[in-house]
Amino acid sequence: MTIDTVVTIAQATLLVIIKCSAPMLLSSLIVGLIVSVFQTVTSIQEQTLTFVPKILTVFVVLMVFGNWILTTIIEYINNLWSSISQYV
């Protein structure tokens, strides 16, 4: 196994991680910005107000995109396992 192979596997792994986590992170970011604007406009400075909408949003997005995330991860693992003979 060469260094180039390890770097290629690491790059592919990071790409899968980014692709699978992006929907949840982006939705949490958008909800956080909306809640922050709401807190600024209404002068409410409650710290726990931001957590509940973010958690609910992440759960909803996970339910919506869960099948796609699981399929993406399984495809990556299957490709990795099927090509393991090339790496050894």
C-alpha positions as a printed NumPy array, in Angstrom:
array([[  0.   ,   0.   ,   0.   ],
       [  1.55 ,   3.253,  -1.105],
       [  1.156,   6.707,   0.337],
       [ -0.887,   7.746,  -2.695],
       [ -3.368,   4.961,  -2.018],
       [ -3.739,   5.986,   1.612],
       [ -4.259,   9.618,   0.606],
       [ -6.855,   8.615,  -1.993],
       [ -8.771,   6.511,   0.553],
       [ -8.588,   9.344,   3.094],
       [ -9.863,  11.865,   0.543],
       [-12.75 ,   9.613,  -0.44 ],
       [-13.608,   9.037,   3.216],
       [-13.604,  12.755,   3.994],
       [-15.789,  13.414,   0.952],
       [-18.332,  10.85 ,   2.144],
       [-18.282,  12.37 ,   5.642],
       [-18.864,  15.858,   4.242],
       [-21.633,  14.686,   1.927],
       [-23.429,  12.801,   4.697],
       [-23.16 ,  15.508,   7.341],
       [-23.882,  18.508,   5.104],
       [-27.72 ,  18.391,   5.214],
       [-27.806,  18.334,   9.012],
       [-25.091,  20.963,   9.441],
       [-26.593,  23.355,   6.894],
       [-30.098,  23.056,   8.309],
       [-28.766,  23.619,  11.82 ],
       [-26.857,  26.659,  10.601],
       [-29.932,  28.147,   8.922],
       [-32.156,  27.567,  11.958],
       [-29.454,  28.998,  14.223],
       [-29.263,  32.146,  12.111],
       [-33.045,  32.534,  12.111],
       [-33.228,  32.098,  15.888],
       [-30.336,  34.542,  16.365],
       [-32.093,  37.174,  14.268],
       [-35.284,  36.543,  16.253],
       [-33.367,  36.931,  19.523],
       [-31.758,  40.139,  18.323],
       [-35.043,  41.655,  17.181],
       [-36.921,  40.74 ,  20.358],
       [-33.976,  41.291,  22.734],
       [-34.43 ,  37.824,  24.213],
       [-31.075,  36.554,  25.42 ],
       [-32.028,  33.035,  26.466],
       [-29.178,  30.633,  25.641],
       [-31.326,  27.505,  25.623],
       [-33.679,  28.967,  23.014],
       [-31.245,  28.108,  20.219],
       [-30.738,  24.457,  21.135],
       [-34.277,  23.084,  20.945],
       [-35.059,  24.277,  17.39 ],
       [-31.646,  23.096,  16.19 ],
       [-32.076,  19.644,  17.723],
       [-35.579,  19.288,  16.3  ],
       [-34.36 ,  20.413,  12.883],
       [-31.485,  17.947,  12.905],
       [-33.856,  15.109,  13.84 ],
       [-36.284,  16.025,  11.058],
       [-33.489,  16.32 ,   8.491],
       [-32.064,  13.004,   9.68 ],
       [-35.461,  11.362,   9.188],
       [-35.797,  12.861,   5.713],
       [-32.232,  12.217,   4.516],
       [-31.498,   9.134,   6.635],
       [-32.103,   6.664,   3.832],
       [-29.809,   8.573,   1.473],
       [-27.099,   8.907,   4.131],
       [-27.222,   5.199,   4.949],
       [-27.162,   4.26 ,   1.26 ],
       [-24.162,   6.519,   0.629],
       [-22.204,   5.06 ,   3.534],
       [-23.057,   1.46 ,   2.601],
       [-22.029,   2.037,  -1.029],
       [-18.719,   3.52 ,   0.09 ],
       [-18.019,   0.631,   2.463],
       [-18.951,  -1.934,  -0.191],
       [-16.627,  -0.257,  -2.703],
       [-13.856,  -0.165,  -0.127],
       [-14.293,  -3.824,   0.812],
       [-14.551,  -4.973,  -2.799],
       [-11.284,  -3.246,  -3.692],
       [ -9.382,  -4.279,  -0.554],
       [ -7.413,  -6.852,  -2.547],
       [ -5.872,  -4.007,  -4.574],
       [ -4.686,  -2.27 ,  -1.424],
       [ -3.043,  -5.252,   0.27 ]])
